[in-house]
């Protein structure tokens, strides 16, 4: 590293500094991917322009709106969960759309999921309302750039995966109907980021009543979200919480996304409150 590069790192503002949780997720993402997917993830994690969009999205979401995390940690965790959901679906006999339609491989589907999911909230730096469309505007340059590093010029998969990444970004708020398994996995994964850590920053910043209070308090009640194989379906999402306040996150956030997702019929969703038996929302 040159002297100029060292100075640039030291001069980064606080809102661009990577947290310890983000660093742990970096290792998890890189450690559990391979091939083109790992190459892509590594490039996305180290793209300084994307880092700026993620950092500023959190400034707007958390500091300005009093809402929850939509920045670098959220991007990493949802990408990790989306890839996990996609793998469990495949293990359960549900092939992603690119594979089923004989357009691409499972690796290509993973590339689309990682690319679209990692970039889905860039537009939060503009506004909460319709931010998916601002995300699409910002993200397309990086979609094109990083696909060019993975697929040779003239490869039709550049256009295919670019299209699917667009579907993933536009569809992640459940406002626009989506149809692919890949976009459905991301839509659900976006709803799985609900544990207490996501609400910690806005809660620490202010305890005055604010727009995002119900999200903060309900997320604070959620202690853990686990994604694994189901008993009768390919995927089970288990949400553990300290008290029933956390059910707002499940009913109003996660289940809203699940019901709009093409993978709904392949999911089990349950809640565990303390030592009580699981309560199923979907099985």
N, C-alpha and C positions, 0 to 999 in steps of 0.2 A: 504493500500500500504506500502510495506516495504521500509527501507532506500535505499536498493539497487535498487528497482524499481523506486523510486523517482529520484535517480541519473541517471538511464538509460533514463528516460523521459527528464530530464533537459539536458542531454548530446546529445540528438538527433541533427543531423546536420540540417541546415535550409531547405535543399531540402526534408527532411522527415517530416517537420512540417505541420500539417493539417491546411488549410486555413479556414477562416470564411465561405466561400461559400461551402466548402466541409462539414463542420459541419451542415450547413442548409440543405444540400441535405441528409445527414445522417438522420436527423429528418423527412424529407419528405418521404424518402424511408421506414423507420421503421413505420411511422404513417399511411401509405397507403397500407401496406401489412399485411398479417395475416397468421397464420398456419405455414406450412413448409416453405413458401416463406419468411415470416418475420424471422423465425429462421435462414434460410440460409443467408439472407441479413445481419443480425446482426453478424453472424460468419465471413462473408466476410469483413465487415467493420472493424472488430477488429482483423483481421489476420495480425500480424506484418510482416510476410514474403511477403505477397502480397503487403503490403504498401511499402516495399523496392523496389519491381519491378515497382510499379506505380511511385514512387518518382524518380527512376533512369531513367525510360522511359521519364519523363519530362526533366531531365537534358540533355539527348541526343537530344530530339526533339526540345526543346526550346533554350537551351544554346549553344549546339554544332551545330545544323543544322539551327537555326533561324526559326524554323517551329512553328506550334501552339500546344496547349495543348493536350497531350496524356496521362496525368497522372491521379491522384486521382479524380479531379473534372470531367474530361471527362468520366471516368469510371462510376461515380455516376449518372451524368446527362443522359448519354445514356441508362443506366439500367432503370432509372426512366421513360424515354420516351418510351423505348421498351415495358415495362410492360403496360404503358398507351395505346400504339397502340394496343397491344394484347387484352386489355379489350374492346376498342372501336370496334375492329373487331368482337369480340364475340357478343357484343350488336347489331351489324349490321347483325348478322346471319352467320358470317364467323368463323367456329370453327377451332381451331388450329389442326395441323396434328395429334398429339398424340390422340386427342379426336376423330377426324373424322375416324381415322384408328383403333379405339377401342383398343388402346394400353395403354393409360393412361388417367388421368383426366385433367381438366383445371389447377388444382393446379400443376400437374406434368409439364405441358407445361410452366407455370410461373417459376417453379424451373429451367428448362432448359434455359429459356431466361435470367433469372437473373444471373445464373452461367456463361453461355457463354459470355454474354455481359460484365459483370464486369471484366472478365479476358482477353478480346479480344485484348488488346494492350500491354500486358506484354513484347512482343518481340521488342517494339520500343527501348528498352535499348540496343539492338544489332545493328539494322540497320533499315532504313525506307523500303528499298526494301525487299519484301517478308517477312515483319515482322510478318505476320499472322502465318507463319510456326514456327517461333521462339516463338511466343506467345503460340502456341499449345504445343510445347516442354516444356515450363515452366509451363503452366497451368494444365497439366494433373494430376500432383501430387495433386494439390488443388481440382480439380474436384473429384478425387477418395476420398480424405480425407473428404470433406464436404458432399458428397453424403452418405458416410458411417455413418455420424451422423444423417441423415434424414430417411434412408431406412434400414430395417433390413438385416442382412447377408442372402444371398440367394435370395433376392428380385430382379427379373429380371429388374425392373425399374432402378436399379443402372447402368446396362449396356446400357439400352435404353437412359437414360438421358445423360450418358457420351458420347454416340455416337452423340446425338443431340448437345451437347455443343461443340463437335469437329466441327460439321458442321457449327455452328454459328461462331466460331473463324476463321476457314479456309475461310468462305464465306464473311466475313465482308468487304473485299476490292473489291468485285465484280469481282475478277479475276478467282475464281472457281465457277462454277454454283451450286446454291443451289436449293432445292425443297420444303422444309418445310415452313409452315406459320410462325413458330417460328423463324427460321433463317432469313426469309424475314423481319420480324418485327425488328430484330436487325440490319439488313443491312440498313434499312431506318432510324432507330433511330440514327445510327452512323452518318448519313448525316444531322440530324437535329441540331447537336451541332455546330452552326455556328454564334451565336450572338457575339457582340463585345468583351465580356469578354474573349472569347477563344483566341483572338489575343492580348490581353492587355499586357501579360508578354513579348513576344518577341518584341513588339513595344517599350516598355519601355527600354528594354535591349540595343537596337541598332536601329539607324535610317539610318544606311548605307545600300546600296542595298545588298540583300541577296536572297538565293534560295526561301524562303517562302514568299517573299514580296506580291505577288498577293493574297495569302491566308490571310495574315495579313490585308491588306487594304480593301479587300472585306468583310472580317469578321467584321472589324471595322465599316462598314456601316450598318450592320444588327443590329437592335435594339431589336428585339423580335421574337421568334419562338413559335407559339401556335399550340397545337395538340388538336383537338376536333372532334365531329361528323360532317360529311359532310352533304350536302343537298341531294345529290343523291347517295353518296357512304358512307360506314361506317366511314371513317376517312378523315378529312381535316387537312392539314398542311398549316398554314398561316405564311409567312415570312414577317415581317415588316422591312423596311429599310429607312435610311435617303436619300439615293441617289442610282442611278442605278449601282454604283460600286458593290453593294452587290449581283447583279444578277449573278456574277461569281460563288459565292458560291452555288446558286440555280442550275444554268445550268451545271456547271462542277463537282460539288460535290454531292449535293442532288439528282438531276435528274439522274446522272450516276448510283447511287445506287438504286433509284426507278425503273429505267428501267431494272435492273438486278434482281429485287426482285419478288418472287412469289405473293406478295400482291399488285403489281402495279395496277391491275384492280379494287382494292377496295379503291383506294386513290384519293383524290382531293388535288392538290397543287396550291397555289396561292401566289402572291407577292403583297404587299401594299407599295407603295412609297409615303411617306408623306400623303397628303389628297386625293390622286388620288384613283379612283375605283380599286378594286382588278384586277390583271392580272393573268389569269389562265394558268398554264403550263399543268395541267391535271384536268379533271373534268368528 
